[in-house]
Amino acid sequence: MPILLLALVGLLAVSHGVIFVRLAGDAPALFLATARVAIGTILFAPVAWIAWRRGGGVNRRSFVLSVLAGLCLAVHFGTWIESVQRLSIAESAILVSLSPVWIAVIETVLGRGLPSRRVLLGIALCLLGVGIIGYDGASRPVGDPIGLVLAGIGGLSMAGYLLVGQKVRSGMPTALYVTICYGTAAGALAVFSLPLGAFDPAMIGGQALAAALALGLVCQGIGHSAYNHALGRLSPIFVAICLLGEPVLSCLLGVVYLGEAIPAASVIGGVPILVGVWLALLEEVNRLRK
């Protein structure tokens, strides 16, 4: 189905994020996060304006929820990018990738019931794979406890971003939603990062600027926007499970772009992750056919 293919394209684009963060070197994490969503906002603002002029209005509830999703996104990017710079990719991934678990917990608490057995099995397999990758990274840590806390917050805020986004996207054009959402995230991150000197020119070189542009165009403009469009029909827990394939693809992209060797744990852990994503994909196909 085209909507499922779009989600997979989003996964491929988002998986480049770690590569671009690595290429940015020591550039401030808050600068990269702010630039990323600001570029995404600029990219979609003209399309959003056209949609609004053609009658794609925004009611108060949709606007408030879009702003809330943007605040969740700001927290996610601010904490995730900082955690990547403090930890190994594996250490950061295992905590950020807990978002589908948080979604399942939140939806259960809200009385929406547990996901299907197939989805729960898919989550379990994905977490097993991420756990294998994360254990390998944690056994030779390169970061600090603060990075672990930041990665955990990044996973929880991603769950909020997807849950709120699904509520809005069912009745709001994608361009309008992402413009408000990304714009809110950019504004919140800028207010927080400017006093901290995150935009100090002495700390931002040409390579960091190129990396920030790539994050905005590829990861935000294509990746997250593909997810946000797909949320109009797909469940947030399925999108979150798709994101669990990011550590696997990031390792493969590291080979292609950076010549990095794939750790044995990533190969072993990648198998259950891919099987888990496949199970979730089958369940989502069945749901869409009903």
BELLINUR-V28638 format. One record per pair of residues at least 24 apart in sequence whose C-alpha atoms are under 8 Angstrom apart, sorted by the first residue. I is the first residue (numbers start at 1). J is the second residue. If there is no record, write none. Layout:
BEGIN
I:J / I:J
END
This chain:
BEGIN
1:285 / 3:230 / 3:233 / 3:234 / 4:230 / 6:226 / 6:227 / 6:230 / 7:226 / 7:227 / 7:230 / 7:239 / 7:242 / 8:242 / 9:223 / 9:226 / 10:219 / 10:222 / 10:223 / 10:224 / 10:225 / 10:226 / 10:227 / 11:223 / 11:242 / 11:243 / 11:245 / 11:246 / 12:223 / 12:246 / 12:249 / 13:218 / 13:219 / 13:222 / 13:223 / 14:218 / 14:219 / 14:220 / 14:223 / 14:224 / 14:246 / 15:219 / 15:246 / 15:247 / 15:249 / 15:250 / 15:253 / 16:218 / 16:219 / 16:250 / 16:253 / 17:215 / 17:219 / 18:84 / 18:89 / 18:250 / 19:250 / 19:253 / 19:254 / 19:257 / 20:211 / 20:212 / 20:214 / 20:215 / 21:81 / 21:84 / 21:211 / 22:85 / 23:207 / 23:208 / 23:211 / 24:207 / 24:208 / 24:209 / 24:210 / 24:211 / 24:212 / 25:208 / 26:85 / 26:203 / 27:203 / 27:204 / 27:205 / 27:208 / 28:198 / 28:199 / 28:203 / 28:204 / 29:78 / 29:81 / 29:82 / 29:85 / 29:198 / 30:78 / 30:81 / 30:82 / 30:189 / 30:193 / 30:198 / 31:193 / 31:198 / 31:199 / 32:81 / 32:212 / 32:215 / 33:74 / 33:77 / 33:78 / 33:81 / 33:186 / 33:189 / 34:185 / 34:186 / 34:187 / 34:189 / 34:190 / 35:186 / 35:212 / 35:213 / 35:216 / 36:212 / 36:213 / 36:215 / 36:216 / 36:217 / 36:220 / 37:182 / 37:183 / 37:185 / 37:186 / 37:216 / 37:220 / 38:182 / 38:183 / 38:186 / 38:216 / 39:213 / 39:216 / 39:217 / 39:221 / 40:179 / 40:182 / 40:216 / 40:217 / 40:220 / 40:221 / 41:178 / 41:179 / 41:180 / 41:182 / 41:183 / 42:179 / 43:217 / 43:221 / 44:175 / 44:176 / 44:178 / 44:179 / 44:221 / 45:175 / 45:176 / 45:179 / 47:175 / 47:176 / 48:175 / 48:176 / 48:179 / 49:176 / 51:173 / 51:175 / 51:176 / 52:176 / 56:172 / 56:173 / 58:172 / 62:168 / 62:172 / 63:180 / 65:164 / 65:165 / 65:167 / 65:168 / 66:164 / 66:165 / 66:168 / 66:177 / 66:178 / 66:180 / 66:181 / 67:180 / 67:181 / 67:184 / 68:161 / 68:164 / 68:181 / 69:160 / 69:161 / 69:162 / 69:164 / 69:165 / 69:181 / 70:161 / 70:180 / 70:181 / 70:182 / 70:183 / 70:184 / 70:185 / 71:181 / 71:184 / 71:185 / 71:188 / 72:157 / 72:158 / 72:160 / 72:161 / 72:185 / 73:157 / 73:158 / 73:161 / 73:181 / 73:182 / 73:185 / 74:184 / 74:185 / 74:186 / 74:188 / 74:189 / 75:153 / 75:154 / 75:157 / 76:153 / 76:154 / 76:155 / 76:156 / 76:157 / 76:158 / 77:154 / 78:154 / 78:189 / 79:150 / 79:151 / 79:153 / 79:154 / 80:150 / 80:151 / 80:154 / 82:147 / 82:150 / 83:146 / 83:147 / 83:148 / 83:150 / 83:151 / 84:147 / 86:142 / 86:143 / 86:144 / 86:147 / 87:141 / 87:142 / 87:143 / 87:144 / 87:147 / 87:148 / 88:137 / 88:141 / 88:142 / 88:143 / 89:137 / 89:247 / 90:130 / 90:133 / 90:134 / 90:135 / 90:136 / 90:137 / 90:138 / 90:247 / 91:133 / 91:134 / 91:135 / 91:137 / 91:138 / 91:141 / 91:148 / 92:134 / 92:147 / 92:148 / 92:151 / 93:130 / 93:134 / 93:151 / 93:247 / 94:127 / 94:130 / 94:131 / 94:133 / 94:134 / 95:148 / 95:151 / 95:152 / 95:154 / 95:155 / 96:151 / 96:152 / 96:153 / 96:154 / 96:155 / 96:156 / 96:158 / 97:127 / 97:130 / 97:155 / 97:243 / 97:244 / 98:127 / 98:152 / 98:155 / 98:156 / 99:155 / 99:156 / 99:157 / 99:158 / 99:159 / 99:240 / 100:159 / 100:237 / 100:238 / 100:240 / 100:241 / 102:156 / 102:159 / 103:159 / 103:160 / 103:163 / 103:236 / 103:237 / 104:237 / 118:279 / 118:280 / 118:283 / 119:279 / 119:280 / 119:283 / 121:276 / 121:279 / 122:241 / 122:275 / 122:276 / 122:277 / 122:278 / 122:279 / 122:280 / 123:241 / 123:276 / 124:276 / 125:272 / 125:273 / 125:275 / 125:276 / 126:241 / 126:244 / 126:272 / 126:273 / 126:274 / 126:275 / 126:276 / 126:277 / 127:273 / 128:269 / 128:272 / 128:273 / 129:268 / 129:269 / 129:270 / 129:271 / 129:272 / 129:273 / 130:244 / 130:247 / 130:269 / 130:270 / 130:273 / 131:269 / 132:265 / 132:266 / 132:268 / 132:269 / 133:265 / 133:266 / 133:269 / 136:265 / 159:240 / 162:231 / 162:236 / 162:239 / 162:240 / 163:236 / 165:228 / 165:231 / 166:228 / 166:231 / 166:232 / 166:235 / 166:236 / 169:228 / 169:229 / 169:231 / 169:232 / 170:231 / 170:232 / 170:233 / 171:232 / 174:225 / 174:228 / 174:229 / 178:225 / 178:228 / 234:284 / 235:284 / 238:280 / 238:281 / 238:284 / 241:276 / 241:277 / 241:280 / 242:277 / 244:273 / 244:277 / 245:270 / 245:273 / 245:274 / 245:277 / 248:273
END
